[in-house]
Amino acid sequence: MTDHLQPHLDLALRHARSGMTVTPIPRLEIGVGQTTSGTSPCLYRSMICFILQGSKDVTIHDNLLRYDAEQYLVSALDLPLSGQIHDAGHGRPYVAVSLVLDPALLAQIASTMPLIRDADAPGSGIAINPMTPPLRDTLLRLLALLDTPSDVPVLAPMVERELLYRLLQGPQGRLLRHIARPEGALGRIRRAVEWIRENHNTRLRIEALCEASGMSRASLHRHFVALTGLSPIQYQKQIRLQEARQLLLSGERTASDVAFAVGYESASQFSREYLRQFGAPPVRDVRQLRQAVGSPAMH
């Protein structure tokens, strides 16, 4: 961690507990944890992630991306990935701040900026870029509002707009502009992803997915794989398993009940795929997670 981020870190640790903390600032969360052993499946939402301490490895398209406090990450859509967090050593935890993106707000801000004609589709749904002093300063003012919660309703939207403005000006401005454009390839794939998430427990119908996205079968498959690293069917399986894990963690439902709830027709197939995905059978995996400190889905 650089000294520039010490004030950010102090604020984050003052207002966060171990695991994931939802803050009073809309869509802003703080993750705190220790090094995880090996990579673990996680779901990245459409968001910006700023690491304040430690680092993280993320795998997409079989490519390993590593980022730390010197960079920020942009995720353009909900992405099931494999990740591993690394703390800063000597008992100092991994600390990160994530802001879920609001496409309507991005579009509103982008409409006030000079028109830039981008190529039709970005090459990937995730990107990492260097942190800049203006971004650090704006992020600090956003985090500082946690000390004065009465200021959040008025000032947080203003600071969020500035933060998004800075990001739109940066290297990932193109990717963020695509998020704000529902008619582009990324906007169409975001609609396909939304359809899969809303219908993850039913059989995937490519025709319905084409209709939801407004794309041909060939175009849908090409752009979906390019942006997510997965085919639509693989994506649905990842979402089902992530949802199953959360259901198992949140209640006393049996693995069989959860299997059928997320759309599996066979409990044995569910157990096999769960083991392949998370490295342990459902019951043992959930028991280990409950005993562990921190959160396996941390950004």
Residue frames as qw, qx, qy, qz and C-alpha x, y, z in Angstrom:
[[0.000, 0.886, 0.463, 0.000, 0.00, 0.00, 0.00],
 [0.376, 0.444, -0.041, 0.812, 1.20, 3.51, -0.76],
 [0.177, -0.269, -0.487, 0.812, 1.17, 6.26, 1.89],
 [0.235, -0.090, -0.273, -0.929, -1.35, 8.09, -0.32],
 [0.588, -0.297, -0.609, -0.441, -3.97, 5.51, 0.68],
 [0.278, -0.060, -0.767, 0.576, -3.42, 5.51, 4.45],
 [0.313, 0.063, 0.288, -0.903, -6.31, 7.96, 5.09],
 [0.677, 0.038, -0.438, -0.590, -8.59, 5.79, 2.90],
 [0.572, 0.005, -0.810, 0.125, -7.52, 2.67, 4.79],
 [0.041, -0.020, -0.639, 0.768, -8.10, 4.27, 8.19],
 [0.515, 0.060, 0.044, -0.854, -11.63, 5.26, 7.18],
 [0.703, 0.061, -0.597, -0.382, -12.45, 1.86, 5.70],
 [0.479, -0.016, -0.818, 0.317, -11.24, -0.08, 8.74],
 [0.134, -0.005, 0.483, -0.866, -13.09, 2.27, 11.07],
 [0.606, 0.154, 0.079, -0.777, -16.39, 1.49, 9.37],
 [0.762, 0.209, -0.517, -0.327, -16.00, -2.14, 8.29],
 [0.747, -0.385, 0.508, -0.190, -15.94, -5.54, 9.93],
 [0.260, -0.283, 0.871, 0.305, -14.35, -8.76, 8.70],
 [0.399, 0.438, 0.797, 0.119, -16.01, -9.97, 5.51],
 [0.137, 0.415, 0.443, 0.783, -18.24, -7.70, 3.43],
 [0.054, -0.506, -0.497, 0.703, -19.76, -4.54, 4.93],
 [0.161, 0.681, 0.536, 0.473, -22.64, -2.73, 3.22],
 [0.246, -0.133, -0.248, 0.928, -22.14, 0.97, 3.94],
 [0.193, 0.679, 0.495, -0.507, -24.78, 3.73, 4.30],
 [0.169, 0.547, -0.375, -0.729, -23.58, 5.08, 0.96],
 [0.847, 0.349, 0.216, -0.339, -25.72, 3.47, -1.78],
 [0.880, 0.456, -0.125, 0.038, -23.94, 0.69, -3.72],
 [0.224, 0.715, -0.580, 0.321, -20.68, 1.15, -1.77],
 [0.933, -0.346, -0.085, -0.046, -19.27, -1.86, 0.08],
 [0.014, -0.763, 0.626, -0.161, -16.03, -2.55, 1.97],
 [0.962, -0.013, -0.271, -0.020, -14.37, -5.98, 2.01],
 [0.184, -0.736, 0.605, -0.242, -11.88, -7.00, 4.70],
 [0.992, -0.066, 0.010, -0.107, -10.16, -10.40, 4.84],
 [0.458, -0.604, 0.615, 0.221, -7.04, -12.50, 5.05],
 [0.214, 0.427, -0.763, -0.435, -5.21, -14.48, 2.36],
 [0.897, 0.087, 0.181, -0.395, -7.30, -17.31, 0.89],
 [0.476, -0.326, 0.781, 0.237, -5.73, -20.67, 0.10],
 [0.326, 0.186, 0.806, 0.459, -5.85, -21.18, -3.64],
 [0.208, -0.082, -0.319, -0.921, -8.34, -19.68, -6.04],
 [0.203, 0.372, 0.812, -0.401, -12.02, -19.63, -5.15],
 [0.094, 0.517, 0.638, 0.562, -15.04, -19.04, -7.44],
 [0.048, -0.486, -0.388, 0.781, -16.61, -15.63, -6.89],
 [0.289, 0.718, 0.574, 0.268, -19.21, -13.45, -8.56],
 [0.229, -0.206, 0.012, 0.951, -18.10, -9.99, -9.63],
 [0.273, 0.777, 0.526, -0.211, -20.95, -7.59, -10.15],
 [0.416, 0.682, 0.193, 0.570, -20.88, -4.67, -12.58],
 [0.484, -0.852, -0.100, 0.169, -18.68, -2.44, -10.45],
 [0.349, 0.745, -0.410, 0.394, -15.47, -0.55, -9.80],
 [0.848, -0.470, -0.177, 0.170, -13.13, -2.07, -7.22],
 [0.168, 0.816, -0.393, 0.389, -10.38, -0.14, -5.43],
 [0.837, -0.230, -0.396, 0.300, -7.92, -2.13, -3.31],
 [0.208, -0.924, 0.169, -0.271, -6.60, -0.19, -0.33],
 [0.308, -0.619, 0.713, -0.119, -4.33, -2.89, 1.12],
 [0.679, -0.025, 0.733, 0.015, -3.18, -6.29, -0.12],
 [0.233, 0.357, -0.608, -0.670, -3.79, -7.62, -3.62],
 [0.760, 0.205, 0.503, -0.357, -6.00, -9.96, -5.60],
 [0.081, -0.187, 0.827, 0.524, -5.65, -12.42, -8.48],
 [0.660, 0.401, 0.327, -0.546, -8.60, -12.80, -10.88],
 [0.289, -0.111, 0.838, 0.449, -8.82, -15.33, -13.72],
 [0.607, 0.583, 0.277, -0.463, -10.90, -14.74, -16.87],
 [0.729, 0.630, -0.226, -0.141, -10.43, -16.37, -20.30],
 [0.934, -0.091, -0.085, 0.334, -7.71, -18.45, -18.57],
 [0.382, 0.591, -0.194, 0.684, -5.81, -15.17, -18.17],
 [0.556, -0.518, -0.460, 0.460, -4.54, -14.23, -14.73],
 [0.080, 0.770, 0.029, 0.632, -5.01, -10.59, -13.75],
 [0.575, -0.394, -0.471, 0.541, -3.32, -9.33, -10.59],
 [0.046, 0.726, 0.077, 0.682, -4.08, -5.93, -9.11],
 [0.497, -0.355, -0.523, 0.594, -3.36, -4.08, -5.90],
 [0.115, -0.798, -0.333, 0.489, -3.59, -0.56, -4.45],
 [0.189, -0.394, 0.375, 0.818, -1.79, 0.87, -7.49],
 [0.122, -0.109, -0.714, -0.681, -4.66, -0.09, -9.83],
 [0.544, 0.162, 0.435, -0.699, -8.45, -0.17, -9.97],
 [0.175, 0.108, 0.937, 0.282, -10.64, -2.81, -11.62],
 [0.510, 0.207, -0.036, -0.834, -13.69, -2.25, -13.82],
 [0.243, 0.164, 0.954, 0.067, -16.20, -5.08, -14.23],
 [0.244, 0.038, -0.332, -0.911, -18.70, -4.23, -16.98],
 [0.737, -0.188, -0.334, -0.556, -21.23, -6.93, -16.15],
 [0.757, -0.435, 0.400, -0.278, -21.91, -9.66, -13.58],
 [0.592, 0.514, -0.619, -0.043, -19.03, -12.12, -14.05],
 [0.917, -0.378, 0.126, -0.030, -18.46, -15.50, -12.39],
 [0.409, 0.731, -0.512, 0.191, -14.68, -15.61, -11.95],
 [0.861, -0.268, -0.306, 0.306, -12.00, -17.39, -9.98],
 [0.057, 0.855, -0.223, 0.465, -10.13, -15.21, -7.51],
 [0.763, -0.279, -0.403, 0.422, -7.64, -15.29, -4.68],
 [0.131, -0.951, 0.053, -0.274, -7.05, -12.50, -2.21],
 [0.708, 0.085, -0.380, 0.590, -3.69, -11.78, -0.58],
 [0.376, -0.901, -0.181, 0.120, -3.38, -9.79, 2.62],
 [0.263, 0.887, -0.281, 0.255, -0.48, -7.42, 3.23],
 [0.709, 0.125, -0.560, 0.410, 1.33, -9.73, 5.66],
 [0.222, 0.117, -0.550, 0.797, 2.22, -9.17, 9.31],
 [0.001, 0.474, 0.768, -0.431, -1.44, -9.40, 10.30],
 [0.198, 0.392, -0.041, -0.897, -2.51, -6.59, 7.96],
 [0.579, 0.384, 0.707, -0.136, -5.71, -7.62, 6.14],
 [0.191, 0.267, 0.614, 0.718, -6.77, -7.30, 2.53],
 [0.140, 0.616, 0.447, -0.633, -9.05, -4.25, 2.28],
 [0.164, 0.180, 0.607, 0.756, -11.03, -3.22, -0.80],
 [0.305, 0.460, 0.338, -0.762, -13.83, -0.78, -1.64],
 [0.201, 0.236, 0.804, 0.507, -16.35, -1.60, -4.37],
 [0.326, 0.393, 0.168, -0.843, -18.94, 0.64, -6.01],
 [0.462, 0.385, 0.788, 0.129, -21.69, -1.07, -8.01],
 [0.083, -0.073, 0.368, 0.923, -22.23, 0.80, -11.27],
 [0.381, 0.604, 0.529, -0.459, -25.51, 2.51, -12.12],
 [0.451, 0.248, 0.594, 0.618, -25.85, 2.45, -15.96],
 [0.086, 0.868, 0.447, 0.197, -28.46, 5.23, -15.98],
 [0.330, -0.887, 0.050, 0.320, -26.17, 7.52, -13.98],
 [0.545, -0.241, 0.504, 0.626, -23.22, 6.69, -16.26],
 [0.350, 0.539, 0.597, 0.481, -25.36, 7.54, -19.29],
 [0.091, -0.953, -0.286, 0.027, -26.45, 10.81, -17.73],
 [0.417, -0.738, 0.248, 0.469, -22.87, 11.88, -17.00],
 [0.530, -0.006, 0.604, 0.595, -21.57, 10.71, -20.37],
 [0.288, 0.746, 0.537, 0.268, -24.26, 12.76, -22.13],
 [0.135, -0.975, -0.049, 0.169, -22.77, 15.96, -20.67],
 [0.503, -0.520, 0.472, 0.504, -19.28, 15.14, -22.00],
 [0.308, 0.564, -0.477, -0.599, -17.94, 15.60, -25.56],
 [0.929, 0.213, 0.124, -0.276, -19.28, 12.89, -27.87],
 [0.126, -0.533, 0.808, 0.217, -16.79, 10.09, -28.51],
 [0.866, 0.235, -0.200, -0.393, -17.52, 7.42, -31.11],
 [0.449, -0.456, 0.768, -0.047, -16.29, 4.09, -29.75],
 [0.297, 0.161, -0.880, -0.334, -15.87, 0.81, -31.58],
 [0.665, -0.292, -0.411, -0.551, -18.91, -1.44, -31.26],
 [0.875, -0.441, -0.167, -0.108, -17.75, -3.75, -28.49],
 [0.224, -0.769, 0.584, -0.127, -14.93, -3.90, -25.93],
 [0.531, 0.348, -0.770, -0.063, -12.70, -6.95, -26.05],
 [0.431, -0.148, -0.835, 0.308, -13.44, -8.12, -22.52],
 [0.410, -0.747, -0.393, -0.346, -15.89, -7.42, -19.73],
 [0.655, -0.712, -0.069, 0.244, -13.15, -6.71, -17.18],
 [0.543, 0.638, -0.148, 0.526, -10.15, -4.39, -17.14],
 [0.630, -0.615, -0.165, 0.445, -7.46, -3.07, -14.78],
 [0.391, 0.750, 0.014, 0.534, -5.88, 0.37, -14.93],
 [0.453, 0.058, -0.433, 0.777, -3.48, 2.49, -12.85],
 [0.257, -0.802, -0.475, 0.254, -4.90, 4.51, -9.97],
 [0.334, 0.551, 0.066, 0.762, -4.55, 8.28, -10.39],
 [0.171, -0.076, -0.461, 0.867, -4.29, 11.15, -7.88],
 [0.399, -0.130, -0.098, -0.903, -7.69, 12.66, -8.89],
 [0.712, -0.221, -0.597, -0.296, -9.37, 9.27, -8.38],
 [0.511, -0.132, -0.668, 0.524, -7.67, 8.83, -4.99],
 [0.029, -0.032, 0.277, -0.960, -8.80, 12.28, -3.86],
 [0.562, -0.166, -0.275, -0.762, -12.40, 11.72, -4.95],
 [0.709, -0.186, -0.680, -0.029, -12.53, 8.26, -3.37],
 [0.331, -0.054, -0.600, 0.727, -11.23, 9.71, -0.10],
 [0.275, -0.072, 0.125, -0.950, -14.01, 12.31, -0.01],
 [0.697, -0.172, -0.484, -0.500, -16.58, 9.58, -0.66],
 [0.653, -0.159, -0.688, 0.273, -15.23, 7.42, 2.18],
 [0.139, 0.090, -0.428, 0.889, -15.00, 10.46, 4.50],
 [0.501, -0.288, -0.190, -0.794, -18.80, 10.76, 4.34],
 [0.689, -0.245, -0.682, 0.011, -18.99, 7.59, 6.43],
 [0.336, -0.104, -0.536, 0.767, -17.88, 9.73, 9.39],
 [0.235, 0.214, 0.225, -0.921, -20.82, 12.10, 8.86],
 [0.188, 0.299, 0.917, 0.183, -23.79, 9.89, 7.84],
 [0.211, 0.737, 0.456, -0.451, -26.19, 12.84, 7.92],
 [0.104, 0.652, -0.347, -0.666, -24.28, 14.27, 4.93],
 [0.368, -0.032, 0.872, 0.322, -24.63, 11.09, 2.84],
 [0.435, 0.628, 0.642, -0.067, -28.07, 11.76, 1.23],
 [0.244, 0.936, 0.033, -0.250, -26.96, 15.14, -0.15],
 [0.044, -0.806, 0.524, 0.272, -23.23, 14.82, -0.73],
 [0.606, -0.153, 0.762, 0.170, -22.72, 11.14, -1.68],
 [0.660, 0.601, 0.445, 0.063, -24.53, 11.46, -5.05],
 [0.222, 0.955, -0.171, -0.092, -22.40, 14.49, -5.89],
 [0.295, -0.651, 0.683, 0.151, -19.12, 12.75, -5.05],
 [0.705, 0.130, 0.692, 0.088, -20.21, 9.57, -6.86],
 [0.566, 0.800, 0.195, -0.026, -20.90, 11.63, -9.98],
 [0.040, 0.890, -0.442, -0.107, -17.41, 13.14, -9.76],
 [0.542, -0.355, 0.754, 0.106, -15.87, 9.68, -9.31],
 [0.705, 0.406, 0.577, 0.077, -17.69, 8.33, -12.36],
 [0.363, 0.926, -0.046, -0.092, -16.74, 11.44, -14.33],
 [0.204, -0.738, 0.626, 0.150, -13.06, 10.82, -13.52],
 [0.623, -0.058, 0.773, 0.104, -13.42, 7.19, -14.58],
 [0.630, 0.680, 0.373, -0.027, -15.14, 8.14, -17.84],
 [0.196, 0.929, -0.291, -0.118, -12.19, 10.42, -18.58],
 [0.437, -0.575, 0.684, 0.105, -9.71, 7.60, -17.93],
 [0.063, 0.321, -0.863, -0.385, -8.45, 4.61, -19.93],
 [0.097, 0.265, 0.959, -0.013, -11.63, 2.64, -19.25],
 [0.322, 0.357, 0.133, -0.867, -13.95, 5.44, -20.36],
 [0.432, 0.170, -0.656, -0.595, -14.77, 3.39, -23.47],
 [0.285, -0.157, -0.942, 0.077, -15.82, 0.36, -21.42],
 [0.045, 0.382, 0.606, -0.696, -17.92, 2.52, -19.09],
 [0.359, 0.305, -0.173, -0.865, -19.59, 4.29, -22.01],
 [0.406, 0.010, -0.828, -0.386, -20.58, 0.91, -23.42],
 [0.110, -0.287, -0.860, 0.408, -22.23, 0.07, -20.09],
 [0.187, 0.441, 0.310, -0.821, -24.35, 3.19, -20.51],
 [0.403, 0.315, -0.434, -0.741, -25.45, 2.27, -24.06],
 [0.687, 0.061, 0.643, -0.333, -28.21, -0.36, -24.07],
 [0.769, 0.571, 0.010, -0.287, -28.21, -0.57, -27.86],
 [0.249, 0.690, -0.676, -0.065, -24.57, -1.67, -28.14],
 [0.721, 0.109, -0.684, -0.026, -23.17, -5.20, -27.97],
 [0.209, 0.110, -0.748, 0.621, -22.24, -4.87, -24.30],
 [0.450, -0.037, 0.276, -0.848, -25.68, -3.53, -23.42],
 [0.796, 0.071, -0.369, -0.474, -27.29, -6.45, -25.25],
 [0.606, 0.103, -0.755, 0.229, -25.09, -9.00, -23.48],
 [0.081, -0.127, 0.593, -0.791, -25.92, -7.33, -20.16],
 [0.687, -0.015, 0.019, -0.726, -29.59, -7.97, -20.97],
 [0.786, 0.119, -0.591, -0.138, -28.79, -11.60, -21.77],
 [0.326, 0.164, -0.751, 0.550, -26.93, -11.93, -18.47],
 [0.365, -0.100, 0.377, -0.845, -29.87, -10.38, -16.62],
 [0.798, 0.027, -0.275, -0.535, -32.25, -12.86, -18.28],
 [0.672, 0.126, -0.714, 0.150, -30.06, -15.81, -17.25],
 [0.096, 0.144, -0.670, 0.722, -29.83, -14.57, -13.66],
 [0.536, -0.040, 0.215, -0.815, -33.59, -14.08, -13.43],
 [0.902, 0.121, -0.122, -0.396, -34.26, -17.51, -14.97],
 [0.104, 0.569, -0.812, 0.075, -31.28, -19.47, -13.66],
 [0.438, -0.096, 0.833, -0.323, -33.50, -22.23, -12.24],
 [0.780, 0.450, 0.289, -0.326, -35.17, -23.04, -15.57],
 [0.767, 0.141, 0.457, 0.428, -33.86, -24.73, -18.70],
 [0.103, -0.569, 0.244, 0.778, -31.83, -22.30, -20.77],
 [0.605, 0.604, 0.512, 0.084, -33.59, -21.52, -24.06],
 [0.424, -0.146, 0.296, 0.843, -31.27, -19.87, -26.56],
 [0.083, 0.586, 0.563, 0.577, -34.27, -18.55, -28.50],
 [0.339, -0.870, -0.356, 0.026, -35.50, -16.66, -25.42],
 [0.546, -0.536, 0.080, 0.639, -31.98, -15.37, -24.80],
 [0.343, 0.191, 0.460, 0.797, -31.73, -14.11, -28.37],
 [0.100, -0.758, -0.513, -0.389, -35.09, -12.39, -27.97],
 [0.474, -0.803, -0.228, 0.281, -34.10, -10.79, -24.65],
 [0.493, -0.458, 0.231, 0.703, -30.82, -9.49, -26.07],
 [0.471, 0.811, 0.056, -0.343, -32.02, -8.62, -29.57],
 [0.024, -0.634, 0.702, 0.324, -29.14, -10.59, -31.11],
 [0.826, 0.259, -0.421, -0.271, -28.84, -13.48, -33.53],
 [0.948, -0.314, 0.028, 0.048, -27.65, -16.83, -32.18],
 [0.789, 0.275, -0.095, 0.541, -24.20, -16.45, -33.74],
 [0.118, 0.688, -0.163, 0.698, -23.73, -12.85, -32.59],
 [0.671, -0.651, 0.071, -0.346, -24.98, -13.65, -29.09],
 [0.955, -0.199, -0.015, 0.219, -22.57, -16.55, -28.67],
 [0.636, 0.430, -0.110, 0.631, -19.58, -14.63, -30.07],
 [0.050, -0.689, 0.178, -0.701, -20.05, -11.55, -27.90],
 [0.781, -0.568, -0.002, -0.261, -21.09, -13.52, -24.81],
 [0.924, -0.093, -0.077, 0.363, -17.91, -15.60, -24.85],
 [0.462, 0.523, -0.121, 0.706, -15.74, -12.55, -25.62],
 [0.219, -0.686, 0.133, -0.681, -17.13, -10.56, -22.69],
 [0.748, -0.518, 0.201, -0.362, -17.60, -13.24, -20.03],
 [0.026, 0.503, -0.864, 0.014, -15.19, -15.99, -21.03],
 [0.370, 0.096, 0.892, -0.242, -18.11, -18.46, -20.86],
 [0.175, -0.270, -0.730, -0.603, -20.85, -19.75, -23.11],
 [0.499, -0.379, -0.014, -0.779, -24.42, -18.93, -21.97],
 [0.874, -0.256, -0.383, -0.155, -24.89, -22.50, -20.69],
 [0.640, 0.039, -0.485, 0.595, -21.60, -22.41, -18.77],
 [0.052, -0.344, 0.216, -0.912, -22.58, -19.03, -17.35],
 [0.695, -0.394, -0.183, -0.573, -25.93, -20.36, -16.15],
 [0.849, -0.161, -0.472, 0.173, -24.21, -23.30, -14.44],
 [0.398, 0.175, -0.411, 0.801, -21.85, -20.93, -12.62],
 [0.323, -0.368, 0.072, -0.869, -24.77, -18.76, -11.49],
 [0.818, -0.315, -0.360, -0.318, -26.71, -21.82, -10.29],
 [0.763, -0.089, -0.488, 0.414, -23.79, -23.05, -8.21],
 [0.160, 0.250, -0.309, 0.904, -23.13, -19.60, -6.72],
 [0.542, -0.375, -0.085, -0.747, -26.82, -19.30, -5.81],
 [0.855, -0.232, -0.461, -0.058, -26.81, -22.80, -4.33],
 [0.552, 0.077, -0.498, 0.664, -23.83, -21.94, -2.16],
 [0.129, -0.290, 0.207, -0.925, -25.58, -18.84, -0.82],
 [0.730, -0.327, -0.258, -0.542, -28.78, -20.79, -0.11],
 [0.818, -0.136, -0.516, 0.214, -26.84, -23.44, 1.77],
 [0.363, 0.152, -0.418, 0.819, -25.00, -20.79, 3.78],
 [0.243, -0.291, 0.079, -0.922, -28.13, -18.85, 4.67],
 [0.745, -0.233, 0.056, -0.622, -30.38, -21.63, 5.98],
 [0.507, -0.272, 0.797, -0.185, -30.95, -25.18, 7.02],
 [0.822, 0.400, -0.055, -0.401, -32.12, -26.50, 3.63],
 [0.817, -0.165, 0.511, 0.213, -30.67, -29.83, 2.54],
 [0.165, -0.398, 0.605, 0.670, -28.35, -30.10, -0.44],
 [0.217, 0.333, 0.864, 0.311, -31.09, -31.95, -2.36],
 [0.102, 0.825, 0.493, -0.256, -33.64, -29.21, -1.70],
 [0.077, -0.760, 0.212, 0.610, -31.16, -26.57, -2.85],
 [0.296, -0.109, 0.774, 0.550, -30.26, -28.59, -5.96],
 [0.190, 0.573, 0.765, 0.223, -33.87, -28.61, -7.15],
 [0.036, -0.861, -0.295, 0.414, -34.39, -24.97, -6.10],
 [0.088, -0.679, 0.357, 0.635, -31.63, -23.74, -8.42],
 [0.632, 0.538, -0.226, -0.510, -32.77, -25.86, -11.35],
 [0.075, 0.357, -0.924, -0.113, -30.99, -29.21, -11.17],
 [0.820, -0.058, -0.261, -0.506, -33.06, -32.29, -11.97],
 [0.887, -0.049, -0.427, 0.165, -30.60, -34.63, -10.27],
 [0.505, -0.845, 0.168, -0.050, -29.17, -34.18, -6.77],
 [0.848, -0.218, 0.287, 0.389, -26.21, -36.42, -7.64],
 [0.556, 0.564, 0.198, 0.578, -25.34, -34.28, -10.68],
 [0.163, -0.935, 0.010, -0.314, -25.57, -31.18, -8.49],
 [0.721, -0.641, 0.222, 0.143, -23.18, -32.70, -5.93],
 [0.808, 0.107, 0.272, 0.512, -20.68, -33.65, -8.65],
 [0.357, 0.709, 0.154, 0.588, -20.70, -30.21, -10.22],
 [0.393, -0.900, 0.043, -0.182, -20.58, -28.49, -6.82],
 [0.815, -0.419, 0.237, 0.323, -17.51, -30.56, -5.88],
 [0.677, 0.337, 0.263, 0.599, -15.86, -29.70, -9.19],
 [0.104, 0.848, 0.140, 0.500, -16.61, -26.00, -8.74],
 [0.353, -0.843, 0.182, -0.362, -15.81, -25.45, -5.06],
 [0.339, 0.500, -0.749, 0.273, -13.42, -28.32, -4.28],
 [0.101, -0.036, 0.869, -0.483, -15.61, -29.98, -1.64],
 [0.151, -0.477, -0.833, -0.235, -19.10, -31.55, -1.43],
 [0.197, -0.694, -0.237, -0.651, -21.90, -29.12, -0.46],
 [0.681, -0.693, -0.230, -0.054, -22.19, -29.99, 3.23],
 [0.755, -0.277, -0.061, 0.591, -18.44, -29.99, 3.87],
 [0.345, 0.410, 0.154, 0.830, -17.88, -26.81, 1.84],
 [0.304, -0.759, -0.212, -0.535, -20.54, -24.89, 3.79],
 [0.767, -0.594, -0.170, 0.173, -19.20, -26.15, 7.11],
 [0.670, -0.036, 0.018, 0.741, -15.70, -24.97, 6.16],
 [0.124, 0.575, 0.201, 0.783, -17.01, -21.58, 5.05],
 [0.502, -0.778, -0.229, -0.301, -18.88, -21.05, 8.31],
 [0.788, -0.483, -0.078, 0.375, -15.73, -21.85, 10.25],
 [0.594, 0.249, 0.102, 0.758, -13.54, -19.59, 8.13],
 [0.137, -0.693, -0.199, 0.679, -12.89, -15.95, 8.80],
 [0.065, 0.387, -0.387, -0.834, -13.88, -13.54, 6.02],
 [0.697, 0.474, 0.295, -0.450, -15.92, -14.09, 2.90],
 [0.615, -0.007, 0.661, 0.430, -15.16, -16.33, -0.10],
 [0.409, 0.700, 0.503, 0.300, -16.99, -13.98, -2.41],
 [0.249, -0.792, -0.054, 0.555, -15.03, -10.89, -1.44],
 [0.553, 0.819, 0.073, 0.135, -14.21, -8.41, -4.20]]
